[in-house]
Amino acid sequence: MYQLKHKLMTATAILTVVCATPSSAQDIGELTSQMEALQKQISALQAKVEAAEKKSTSGAPLKVKWEPAPKISSPDGNFEMNMRGRLLVDSAFISDDDGNEDVKATEFRAARLGIEGKAWGNIKYKFEADFAGNDVSVKDAYIQVKGPAKLTFGQFKTPNSLEEQTSSRYITFMERASFTDAFGLARQIGVGAGFGGDNYTLNVGVFRGSSGTDAEDEGLTFAARATYGAKFGDAQMHFGASFRHRNQGDDQGNLRYRQRPHAHLASRFVATDKIADKDTFFGVEAASVFGPFSVQGEWAFVKANLSDTADLREDPTFSGGYIEASYFLTGEKRAYSAKKGSFGRIKLKDQDGMGALQLAVRYDRVDLTDNGFFGGEQDTFLIGASWWLNRYTRFMANYSHSNVNEAFNVSSNGVDGENSINTFGLRAQVDW
């Protein structure tokens, strides 16, 4: 723009000189032609200067990218805004041998809307709310600063479990493993720090309560997770471990442990009463992706510290885990990120064709019986199928058979503490 202004000043000076030349020394016609030509040059240069000044103050047009919702960003990349959302529509059929459950129902398993983006360069933000069940609950809501370490402030998941850290948009089955809910892995408000490289992650965090709690003393939670992912030949491997310690505080009430069979609309057939004011969780995880074939497994336990000092029973230890295998009949493979230590969105081989078809099997177990507490043992066998129409749309079908034993404290079972539950679920899913 400096060069344009310099040219404009030069042309103006020339025009001034020409105008000042005595008419007696110039042919009047020639002088008029020169003046008109110079005036046109000045007008053109003036227009370029004004356009350059306008561009420098207003900036270039915004960049818009569809993925599939609009992602709007500034030309310099310092600012971004991306609309987010997901809709999971479920239908379930559930029955048990004791005749206490006969469900034929539908629900919105998730109906989320949100926004995420960059506030300036290395400052990111995210806010998402879920409207399922005719209620509003805040999910992720945080500010993130990227530097030598990734610092996160707000509400987000405690860093625990491969299954929990993988979004519900990408998990293999309709519901996560039993232990994730039974042991209370969830979002809390806190501060987290993340470190990592091309094939490892380390995340730690300190938390107090969540957006849904209003206690004066929300207790304190500390959690950490480390993962390592590397390739051995054509196989992508994943290994990880995580830890969490919760102290409920004085005003939140005691902790309990419970879980449904693998359908969200089902009752809980294994459960304890509210028994603990503190607990300690530890879990290990492993996975492998070899082309269209994948295996994944986790095992975890939680040590519960009894809140009733008059209870003479020893502190119980509950456990749970799963192992699963899946295969893409159409040749795709699960999308693993070693930098995140979790699975993500798959890439379809034929985006305009039939899509991707995935089959999966799983064995899942959760044990809530120990040291005189009879919350029950639940062993579940699952088979599932997923049909990805495109990268953002999926249909799912799951069948599960659960056997429950030693659940004497749960009214949904018979006096023998045993039961069997069958579930069949269907899901239509889209996210943006």
GIHUTA-V694116 format. One record per residue. RES is the residue in one small letter. PHI is phi as a letter, one per 20 degrees, with the letter a starting at -180 (999 if undefined). D_FIRST is the distance of its C-alpha to the first C-alpha in whole Angstrom. Layout:
res-><RES;RES>
phi-><PHI;PHI>
d_first-><D_FIRST;D_FIRST>
This chain:
res-><m;y;q;l;k;h;k;l;m;t;a;t;a;i;l;t;v;v;c;a;t;p;s;s;a;q;d;i;g;e;l;t;s;q;m;e;a;l;q;k;q;i;s;a;l;q;a;k;v;e;a;a;e;k;k;s;t;s;g;a;p;l;k;v;k;w;e;p;a;p;k;i;s;s;p;d;g;n;f;e;m;n;m;r;g;r;l;l;v;d;s;a;f;i;s;d;d;d;g;n;e;d;v;k;a;t;e;f;r;a;a;r;l;g;i;e;g;k;a;w;g;n;i;k;y;k;f;e;a;d;f;a;g;n;d;v;s;v;k;d;a;y;i;q;v;k;g;p;a;k;l;t;f;g;q;f;k;t;p;n;s;l;e;e;q;t;s;s;r;y;i;t;f;m;e;r;a;s;f;t;d;a;f;g;l;a;r;q;i;g;v;g;a;g;f;g;g;d;n;y;t;l;n;v;g;v;f;r;g;s;s;g;t;d;a;e;d;e;g;l;t;f;a;a;r;a;t;y;g;a;k;f;g;d;a;q;m;h;f;g;a;s;f;r;h;r;n;q;g;d;d;q;g;n;l;r;y;r;q;r;p;h;a;h;l;a;s;r;f;v;a;t;d;k;i;a;d;k;d;t;f;f;g;v;e;a;a;s;v;f;g;p;f;s;v;q;g;e;w;a;f;v;k;a;n;l;s;d;t;a;d;l;r;e;d;p;t;f;s;g;g;y;i;e;a;s;y;f;l;t;g;e;k;r;a;y;s;a;k;k;g;s;f;g;r;i;k;l;k;d;q;d;g;m;g;a;l;q;l;a;v;r;y;d;r;v;d;l;t;d;n;g;f;f;g;g;e;q;d;t;f;l;i;g;a;s;w;w;l;n;r;y;t;r;f;m;a;n;y;s;h;s;n;v;n;e;a;f;n;v;s;s;n;g;v;d;g;e;n;s;i;n;t;f;g;l;r;a;q;v;d;w>
phi-><999;f;f;f;f;f;f;f;f;f;f;f;f;f;f;f;f;f;f;e;f;f;f;f;e;c;f;g;f;f;f;f;f;f;f;f;f;f;f;f;f;f;f;f;f;f;f;f;f;f;f;f;f;f;f;f;e;e;n;f;g;f;e;c;c;e;b;e;f;f;d;d;c;f;g;e;m;f;c;b;b;c;f;c;r;b;c;d;d;d;c;c;c;c;b;c;f;e;m;e;c;b;d;c;b;c;a;e;f;b;b;d;c;a;b;b;r;d;e;a;l;e;d;d;b;b;b;b;c;d;d;f;m;l;c;d;c;f;e;f;b;b;d;c;d;d;b;g;c;e;d;c;c;p;d;a;f;f;f;b;m;f;f;f;f;e;g;f;f;c;f;f;d;f;c;f;g;g;f;f;e;g;d;m;f;a;e;b;e;a;c;c;c;c;c;r;b;f;c;b;c;b;c;c;b;c;c;b;m;b;f;e;d;c;f;f;d;e;m;b;c;d;b;b;b;c;c;c;c;b;e;c;m;e;e;e;d;b;c;a;b;b;c;b;c;d;c;f;n;e;d;e;n;e;e;c;c;a;a;e;f;e;b;f;e;e;f;e;d;c;a;d;f;f;c;c;d;b;b;c;d;b;b;c;b;b;b;b;c;c;m;f;e;b;c;b;b;b;b;b;b;c;e;e;e;f;e;e;f;e;f;e;f;f;g;e;c;d;b;a;r;a;b;b;c;b;b;e;f;e;n;f;c;f;e;d;d;f;f;d;m;b;e;c;f;f;d;e;f;c;f;e;e;f;n;c;c;c;d;b;c;b;d;c;b;c;c;d;d;a;l;n;d;d;f;o;d;c;d;c;d;c;c;b;c;c;d;e;f;b;f;d;c;b;d;c;c;c;c;c;c;d;d;d;c;l;e;f;e;d;f;f;d;f;f;e;m;c;a;c;c;d;c;c;c;c;b;d;c;b;c;b>
d_first-><0;4;5;5;6;9;10;11;13;14;16;17;19;20;21;23;25;26;27;29;31;35;36;39;37;35;36;35;35;32;30;30;28;26;25;25;22;20;20;19;16;15;16;14;10;11;12;9;7;9;10;6;8;11;11;9;12;15;14;15;19;22;24;27;30;34;36;38;37;33;31;28;25;22;19;19;23;24;25;28;31;34;37;40;44;47;50;53;56;60;63;66;70;72;76;78;81;83;82;79;76;76;72;71;67;63;61;57;57;53;51;48;44;41;38;36;32;30;29;27;27;30;32;34;36;39;41;44;47;50;52;55;58;57;56;53;52;49;48;45;43;41;38;38;36;35;35;38;40;40;41;42;43;45;47;47;50;52;51;55;56;54;55;54;51;50;49;52;50;50;54;57;59;59;60;59;62;65;64;60;62;65;64;61;58;55;52;52;50;49;46;46;45;44;44;44;43;43;47;48;47;49;48;50;50;52;53;54;55;53;52;55;57;58;60;60;61;59;60;58;57;56;55;53;53;52;52;52;51;51;52;56;56;55;55;53;55;54;56;56;58;57;59;59;61;61;63;63;64;66;65;64;67;69;67;69;68;69;68;68;69;66;65;63;66;69;71;71;74;73;73;74;74;72;73;70;68;67;66;64;63;62;61;61;59;59;57;57;55;56;55;56;59;58;60;60;62;62;65;65;67;67;69;70;71;74;73;77;79;82;81;83;82;79;76;75;72;71;69;68;66;65;65;63;62;60;60;57;59;56;55;52;52;51;48;48;45;47;44;45;48;49;49;46;45;47;46;48;49;49;46;48;51;54;52;53;57;58;62;62;65;66;68;68;70;70;73;73;77;78;80;82;79;79;76;76;75;73;73;71;71;68;66;63;61;57;56;52;51;47;46;46;49;52;56;59;62;64;68;69;73;74;77;77;80;81;79;82;80;78;80;78;80;84;87;86;83;82;80;78;75;74;70;68;65;62;58;55;52;48;45;42>
